[in-house]
Amino acid sequence: MIIWIASYPKSGNTWIRSFLSHYLYSNKREFDFELLKKIKTFPEDKELNFLRKKYNNNFKFLDVVNHWNFFQTEIAKKNPVFLKTHNALVTINNCSFTTKKNTLGLIYVIRDPRDVVISYSHHMAKNFEETFQVMKIDSMEKTIDNLNKTFLTNWSNHYASWKAFPIDKLFLKYEDLIKDPEKEFIKVIKYLDKICKIKFNHERILESIEATNFENLQKLENKTSFHENPKMTKNQKFFRKGDTNQWQKLLSEDLINKIQSEFGQTMKENGYEF
């Protein structure tokens, strides 16, 4: 059965994966990016290569959609399996992105969209206004060879789609993870202990928090590069800032008002003041 680690892009998903991969799969104090391969992205190379072969290297996004259940049914035979996704929990062509049949749990992390605009803009090499326009619409994440693999709704609908999933789930705020990582990651392990009997070890939690704090992840990327960031340039590091409330200094008043107008209801629901 699958335990999803889901979020809109640049919202803390990789931090959750890093913490869990260290906590669950490492016997060392230090973190290594290779550990992230224990918690794969869906769909990953195995699924995409299956589609490349089946459709002569020219698959369409509907081909991905039509294989969601096929792939996940195979993956879910193991228990538990952690998977990362930025996909919204949508139904396309009568195919749901995932189902209760294949899903054991969900950890969803949300981040202030005013800060997402800033972080996502650097990731996509777009300006803040262009990035906001992307966050307002349905868009795609692509493979390195420019094929569509992941469907994003707008920022608010992405959150709402996973919130509506009728399973036992855990929602976290990126800002709370920054403010009190011990408290928040204790929530994560207690949730996993409840749904799949993952052992709670407070000392190990603290070790994994230290090993995967933003400063250490940033240093590791600078030293070894990060295989999940295909750009890997000086100006497009994956672990760039990781701050909260950057928007107060960097965004124009006009753009702040646009973001708050577009996403205000979801922001208020999650305690983002304006």
C-alpha positions in Angstrom: 0.0 0.0 0.0 1.1 3.5 -0.8 1.8 6.4 1.6 1.8 9.6 -0.5 4.0 12.6 0.3 2.2 15.2 -1.7 2.5 19.0 -2.2 2.4 21.8 -4.7 6.0 22.3 -6.1 8.5 24.1 -3.9 6.5 23.6 -0.7 8.7 21.3 1.4 8.0 17.9 -0.1 11.7 17.1 -0.6 12.4 18.0 3.0 9.8 15.5 4.2 11.3 12.9 2.0 14.8 13.6 3.1 13.8 13.4 6.8 11.9 10.1 6.3 14.5 8.5 4.1 17.2 9.2 6.7 15.0 8.1 9.6 13.8 4.9 8.0 16.7 3.8 5.8 20.0 5.1 7.1 22.3 3.8 9.8 24.5 6.9 9.6 24.3 10.3 11.1 25.0 12.1 7.8 22.5 12.4 5.0 23.1 11.3 1.4 21.0 12.3 -1.6 21.1 8.6 -2.6 18.7 7.9 0.2 16.0 9.8 -1.6 15.9 6.9 -4.1 14.2 4.9 -1.3 11.2 7.3 -1.6 10.6 7.6 -5.3 8.7 10.2 -7.3 5.6 9.0 -9.1 5.7 8.4 -12.0 9.4 7.7 -12.0 11.8 6.5 -14.7 10.6 2.9 -14.4 7.0 3.9 -15.4 8.1 6.5 -17.9 10.5 4.2 -19.6 7.6 1.6 -19.9 5.6 4.3 -21.7 8.5 5.3 -23.9 8.9 1.8 -25.0 5.2 1.1 -25.5 4.5 4.3 -27.4 7.8 4.5 -29.3 9.2 7.4 -27.2 6.2 9.6 -27.9 3.7 9.0 -25.1 1.0 11.6 -24.4 -0.2 12.7 -21.0 -3.4 10.7 -21.4 -1.2 7.6 -21.7 0.2 8.4 -18.3 -3.3 8.9 -16.9 -4.6 5.6 -18.4 -1.8 3.8 -16.6 -2.1 5.4 -13.2 -4.0 2.5 -11.7 -2.0 -0.2 -13.5 1.3 1.2 -12.1 0.0 1.9 -8.6 -1.6 -1.5 -8.3 1.8 -3.1 -8.8 3.6 -0.7 -6.5 0.9 -1.2 -3.8 1.6 -4.9 -3.5 4.5 -3.9 -1.2 3.6 -2.4 2.2 4.3 0.3 3.0 5.7 2.2 -0.1 6.3 5.9 0.2 5.9 7.9 -3.0 6.4 11.6 -3.7 4.0 13.4 -6.0 3.2 17.0 -7.1 0.1 15.6 -9.0 -3.3 16.9 -7.9 -5.8 14.2 -6.8 -7.9 14.6 -10.0 -9.9 12.4 -12.2 -9.2 12.5 -15.9 -10.7 10.4 -18.6 -12.5 8.5 -15.9 -9.2 7.6 -14.2 -8.5 8.8 -10.7 -4.9 9.7 -9.9 -5.0 7.3 -7.0 -7.6 5.3 -5.0 -8.3 4.2 -1.5 -7.7 0.6 -2.7 -4.0 1.4 -3.3 -3.5 4.0 -0.6 -2.6 3.6 3.0 -1.9 7.2 4.0 -1.1 10.7 3.0 1.3 13.4 4.2 0.5 16.7 2.6 2.6 19.9 3.1 1.3 23.3 2.2 3.3 26.6 2.0 2.3 30.2 1.8 1.7 30.8 -1.9 3.4 34.2 -1.6 6.6 32.4 -0.8 5.9 29.6 -3.3 5.8 32.3 -6.1 9.4 33.3 -5.2 10.8 29.8 -4.8 9.0 28.4 -7.9 10.1 31.4 -10.0 13.8 30.6 -9.5 13.1 26.9 -10.2 11.3 27.7 -13.5 13.5 30.7 -14.4 10.5 32.9 -14.7 9.7 36.2 -13.1 7.3 36.5 -10.1 4.4 37.6 -12.2 4.8 34.8 -14.8 5.1 32.3 -12.0 1.9 33.5 -10.4 0.1 33.1 -13.7 1.3 29.5 -13.8 0.0 28.9 -10.3 -3.5 30.3 -11.3 -4.0 27.7 -14.0 -3.9 24.0 -14.7 -0.3 23.2 -15.8 2.1 20.3 -16.3 5.4 19.2 -14.9 7.5 17.7 -17.6 10.2 15.0 -18.0 13.8 16.1 -18.9 12.9 15.2 -22.5 9.9 17.6 -22.4 7.1 15.1 -22.1 4.2 15.7 -19.8 4.2 13.6 -16.6 2.5 15.4 -13.7 -0.8 17.4 -13.7 -1.0 20.5 -11.5 -4.2 22.3 -10.8 -4.0 25.8 -9.5 -2.6 26.2 -6.1 -5.9 26.3 -4.2 -7.4 23.4 -6.0 -4.3 21.3 -5.5 -4.7 21.6 -1.8 -8.5 21.0 -2.0 -8.1 17.9 -4.1 -6.0 16.1 -1.5 -8.0 17.5 1.4 -11.1 15.8 0.1 -9.4 12.3 -0.1 -11.4 10.3 2.5 -8.5 8.5 4.3 -6.6 9.0 7.5 -4.2 11.8 6.5 -1.7 14.3 7.9 -1.5 17.9 6.8 1.5 20.0 7.6 2.5 23.7 7.1 6.0 24.5 5.8 6.1 27.4 8.1 5.5 25.2 11.1 8.3 22.8 10.0 10.7 25.8 9.9 9.5 27.2 13.2 9.5 23.9 15.2 10.8 21.0 13.2 10.9 18.7 16.3 7.2 19.1 17.0 6.2 18.7 13.4 8.4 15.7 12.6 7.2 14.0 15.8 3.7 14.4 14.3 4.9 12.6 11.2 6.4 9.6 13.0 3.4 9.3 15.3 1.1 9.4 12.3 3.1 6.6 10.6 3.2 4.6 13.8 -0.6 4.8 13.8 -1.2 3.7 10.2 1.7 1.2 9.6 3.5 0.6 13.0 6.7 2.5 12.1 8.6 2.6 15.4 8.8 5.9 17.2 12.3 6.8 18.3 12.7 10.4 19.7 16.5 10.3 19.5 16.4 9.1 15.9 14.0 11.9 15.1 16.4 14.5 16.4 19.3 13.0 14.5 17.3 13.0 11.2 16.2 16.6 11.7 19.8 17.6 12.2 21.0 15.6 9.2 18.4 17.0 6.9 18.1 20.6 8.0 18.1 23.1 5.2 21.7 24.3 5.8 23.0 20.7 5.5 21.0 20.0 2.4 22.2 23.2 0.8 25.9 22.3 1.7 25.4 18.8 0.3 24.0 20.2 -3.0 26.9 22.6 -3.3 29.4 19.8 -2.7 27.9 17.0 -4.7 25.1 18.5 -6.8 21.5 17.1 -6.6 20.4 14.5 -9.1 16.8 15.6 -9.0 17.7 19.2 -10.1 18.5 18.8 -13.8 19.5 22.5 -14.2 22.1 22.5 -11.5 23.4 26.0 -12.2 24.7 28.6 -9.7 21.5 30.6 -10.0 19.1 27.6 -10.0 20.0 25.6 -7.0 17.2 23.4 -5.7 18.0 24.3 -2.1 18.2 28.0 -2.5 16.8 29.8 0.5 14.1 27.9 2.4 13.0 31.0 4.3 9.5 32.1 5.3 8.0 35.5 4.7 10.4 36.3 1.8 7.4 37.8 0.1 7.3 40.8 2.4 10.5 42.1 1.0 10.5 40.8 -2.5 7.0 41.0 -3.9 5.3 44.2 -5.1 2.2 45.3 -3.4 0.3 44.8 -6.6 1.4 41.1 -6.9 0.7 40.4 -3.2 -2.8 41.7 -3.7 -3.3 39.5 -6.7 -2.1 36.4 -4.9 -4.3 37.1 -1.9 -7.3 37.8 -4.1 -6.8 34.6 -6.1 -6.0 32.2 -3.2 -7.5 34.1 -0.2 -10.0 31.5 0.9 -7.4 28.7 1.1 -4.9 31.0 2.7 -7.3 32.0 5.4 -8.3 28.4 6.0 -4.6 27.6 6.7 -3.9 30.6 8.9 -2.0 32.8 6.3 -2.8 36.3 7.4 -3.2 39.3 5.2 
